[in-house]
Amino acid sequence: MNAVSVRSYNERLVLSLLLQNEGLSRMEIGQRTGLSAQTVSVLVRSMEQEGLVSKGEAQKGRIGPPTIPLSLNPQGAFSVGISLGHHQTDVVLIDFVGTVRFHTTIENPHPDENTNHSDFLTTVQAAVDALPKSNRERIAGIGLALPEDHHELELVPNGTIERYESLREEIESAIGIEVYVQNDITAAAAGESMFGAAKPLTDYLFFYLGARLHNRLVLNHQIFNGQMRRSYDVGLLNLQNRLEGTDNPTAPIWNQVGSWPDLGHAEIEWRKECVDQLNQSLEALSQFVPVTTVVLSSQAPKGICKQVIGELMNLNPNVTALAGDLEISPKAIGAASLPFSSKFTVQ
């Protein structure tokens, strides 16, 4: 699989459709893609033989012969995703439908340590080894999500940025699998688009709530990076700074699962500023693009995202806001989606 990076356009078209929709019949695939019934049958048969597509149970009770729904085979392909934050690294292994098969978090190395950080490479290898040997040839690649925001890069230890520049080559040399690199916010948006809350959406404004608040515009499934990437100081780091000097703990705000304890007035004020910034960004965009759907993804618990978007919708009754579905390291899952996008979908 690693050797095959270019598939026919029609194959990619069908796989892209099945990534967005489960249980489509051959007829529905033909109607949505414009491909002839014969072409669809040939493509589906080929992808079944490759193990990329699987059949569901025949659906009876309709006029004519029973229809057989088709979906991606979860075992058809796998991918490793790596997200490097300013204080920790997340590594995941996902299958072809985005189910997390392996996840671990490691603390980032001290800047005085060797660049070939043994724990890092060992963890990436452990993600690969989480698959049975018979399935490892189905690993499509390794995705690497790196921060580009200069505010967040200032948070990493001295020497870490220089490590980023050599990580791709280090991983490919040590693990022997092709690596795909993307900035972490675009990767998170890609993950939500392929496997999360944004899967059925075509146009929306994507926000990521991490150390800072970031956004990306998505139109017709395409993620626009833009030349002027901005972030806002209303993220989790802002909340952490508000909590310092109080009796409230700061460690829980970086947890990806579970819920936060009651953080009192500091959290209420922080959430208000966060909602205000979301609202300002939405209003600024609406002058040029009529997007009324917002997706908020975060490394914070989903419950926090729901509170924030609930307050946003109170300010904007005509806006539909969704909390991201990727509760385990959205950036890492987004990174893992990169090999799938490169090898199996229409760009």
N, C-alpha and C positions, 0 to 999 in steps of 0.2 A: 504493500500500500504506500509506503514512503516513496517508492520509486515512481508512482503514478500520480502526478500532480495536475494533469490536464485531462479532463473528461469531456465528452462531447457536450455541446450546448444543450441539446435536448435532454440528456441524462441529468445535467445540473438543474434544468428547469423542473423536471419531475421531482428530484430530490428536494429542491427548494420548496416546492408546493407541499410535499409530505412533511417537511420540517415545520411548516406553518399550520398544517391540518392533519389530523389523524383520521384514519378510517375512510379514505376516499376510494370510490370504485374506479375501474378503468374508464368508464364513461365520463365520470366527473372530472377525472384528470384530463381527458381529451377536451372536454368543454372549457375547462379553465386555462388550458395551455394552447389550444388551437391545433394540437397535434391530431393526426388521423388515428382511428381506432387500431389500425395495423401497427403504426409506429409505436403507440403506447404499449401494445401487447409485446412487441419485440423488446422494448426498453425494460418493461417490468420483468419479463422473463429473464433477461440478462442480469438485472439487479437482484432478482431472487436467487439466481445461481451463485452470485457473489456474496450472498448473505446480507445485503444491505436493506432489502425490503422483505417483509413477511406478510402473509395472508391472515385475515381474521376469519371468523365463522361466517358461512353463507347466510345472508339475510333473506328470509323467505316471506311470503305473504304479500308480495307485490305482483303487479301484472308482469308477465314474462318470466324468464329464468331468474333464479336467485342471484343477487349481486354479492360479490365478495369484496369486503373492505380491505384496503391495503394501507400499511403503515410502515414506518421505518423500523427495522429490526434493532432493538437496543444493543444487541451483541454485534451489530454490523461494523461498528467503528468505535474507537475510544480516543480520548485526548487528555493530555496533562495540562493543567493551567497553573501558572505561578504569578502571584501578585506581591510586589515588594512595596511595603509601606514604610513610613519613617521610623517605626519601632518594631515591626514584625513582618514576617513573610508567611503567606498562605500558599499551600500546595494542594491541589485537588486532582483527582482522576474522575472523569465523567464518561458516560456511555453516549451512544448516538442520539438519545432523546434527552440528554442533560441530567440524568440521575447521577448523583455524586456517589462514587464507589470507594473513594478514599479521600480523606481530608486531614490535614494536620497543620499546626501553626508552630513556627519556630522564631525565637528571638533573633533579631539581626546581629551579625557579628560585630565585635568591637573593632574600631578602625585600625588597631595595631595588629590584628590577626592577619594571617595569610589570605591573599585574594581568593585562592581556591579553598573556600570555606568548606571543610569536610562535612559538617552537619547539613549544609545546604545541598550539596551534591548527593549526599547519602539519602536525604529526604526525597529528592526528585527521583532517585533510583528506586526508593521504596514505593513510590506511587506507581512506577512501571511494574515493579515486582508484585503489586497487589493483584495483577491479572494473572491467570494461569498462563503458562508458557505457550499453550496452543493459541491464545488470543493476542499475544503481544505483537504479532505481525499485523494486527488490525489497529495499532496505534497510529493515528493519522499525523500526529506531530505533538509538539510542545508549544504552548502559547505563553508568552512572557509579557506581563503588564508592568510597565515602568512609569513612575511619576514624571511629569514634565513641568508641572506648576512650580515656578521658582520659589514661591512662598513655602511650599511643602518640601522642596529640595533643601531649603535652608535648615530644615529640622533634622535632617539625617546627619550622622556623625561625619567628621572630616574623613575624606578618602572614599566614602561610599559611592559618590557620584562617579568617580573614576572606575570603581568596580562595575558599575552598570554598563560601561562602554565595552567591557570584555566578557560580560556574562553569556551572551549568545554563543560566542565561540567556545567558552568554557563548557557550557552545557552540551553542545553538540559533540565536542571532543570526548567528554566523559561518558555521556549516555548513548551517543550514537544515533540520535533521533533529530530530525530537522526542527528548528526553533523559529517561531513566528513572533515578531515583536510589535507591540502597539502601546500607545500611552494608556494609562490605567483608566481614565474616565471614559474614553471611547470604547475601551474593552468592556467596561461595566455596562455601557449602553448596548453594546452588541449582545452581551449575555442576556439582558432583559428582553431584547428583541427576538432572540432565537429561542429562549427557554423560559422566559419569565412573564411578567404581567403585560409587557408590551407585545407579546407574540401576535395577537390579532390586530394590532394597530398599524396604521400606515403613516400617520402624521401626528407628531406630539413633541412636546418640550420635555427633555429628559434632565433630571437633576440627580446629582450624587452628593449625599451628605456624608462626608468623611471628616478629616481634620478641618477642611474648609468646605464650602458649598460650591459645586461646579455645575455647569450645564452644557448640554448639547442639543442642537435642533435636529430632529429626524423628520424627513419628508420622503414619502414613497419608499419607506424602509431604508433610506440612505442616511447615514449619520454624517452631519456636516461638522467638521472640526473647526473651520474658520481660522483666519490668520491671527486674530486677536482673542486668544483664549483668556478668559477672566475667571477668577475665583473670588469668593467673598468670605470675609472673616466672621461668619456666623455659624461655623461648623462645630464639631465636637471639641476641638481644641479651645474654642471660645468658651464653651460651657465648662470645660475643665478649669480654665483660668478663673471663671466666676466662682467655682466651688472651692478653690484653694483659699485657705484661711477660714473656712467654715467647718462645721462638724460633719458635713456630708462627704462620703467617699467619692473619689474620682475614678477608681479602677473600673467600676461597673459600666461606665458610659462607653467603654471600648469593647464590651462584650457583644458578640453578634447574635446570641440567642438568649432566651429567657426574657426578663423584664428588668427595668430599673427600679431601685428603691425610690421612695418619695424624696426628691431632691429639693423640695421647697420652692421658695420664691425665685431663686437663681434659675431654676429650670423654666419656670413660667415666663420670666423676662427673656430668657434666651430663646424660647420657642416663639415668642411674639416677634422678636427681631428676625428670626429665621423665616417666619411666615411673611413678614413685611418684605424681605428681600425676594422671596419667591414671587410675591405679587408684583413687585416692581419689574422683575425680569419678564414676567408674563405680559405686563402692560406695555413694556418697551417693544417686545416682539410683535404684539398685536397691531402695532402701527404699520407693520410691513407684511406680516404673514398671519392669516386668520386661523391660528392654531388654538384650540380650546381644550386640549387634552394634555394633562401633566402626569408624568411618571416620576415618582420619587424613590430612588434606591439608596440603600445605606448599609454600612457595616453595623449600625445600631439596630436594636430589635425592631421587628416589623410593627409592633405596637406603637412605638414612638413615631414611626413614619405615618401611621394612620392618624395619630393625634394631629400631626403637623398638617397633613393634607385636609383633614376635616376642618381645621381652622381656615385653611386657604379657601375651601369651597364655601365657607360661611361668608367670606369677603367677596367671592365671585360665584354666585348661584349658577351661572351659565357655563362654568368650567367643570369638567370631569377630571378628577385627580385620583390616581391609583398608587398604592404602595407596591413597591417591587416585591416579586415573589422569590427572589434568590436570597434566602436567609443565610446561607453558608457562603461567605466571602464572594459577593457579586463580582468583584474585580477578578478574582481567580477563575471563577466559572466563565466570565467573559473572556479571559485569556484563553481558556480551554476551547472556546468556540472558534477561535481564529483559524486553527487548522481545518476545521469543518467548513468554514466559510470559503477558505482558499481552495479546497479540493472538491467540494461537493455542491456549492451553490452558485447561482448566477450573480455576478458582481454588479 
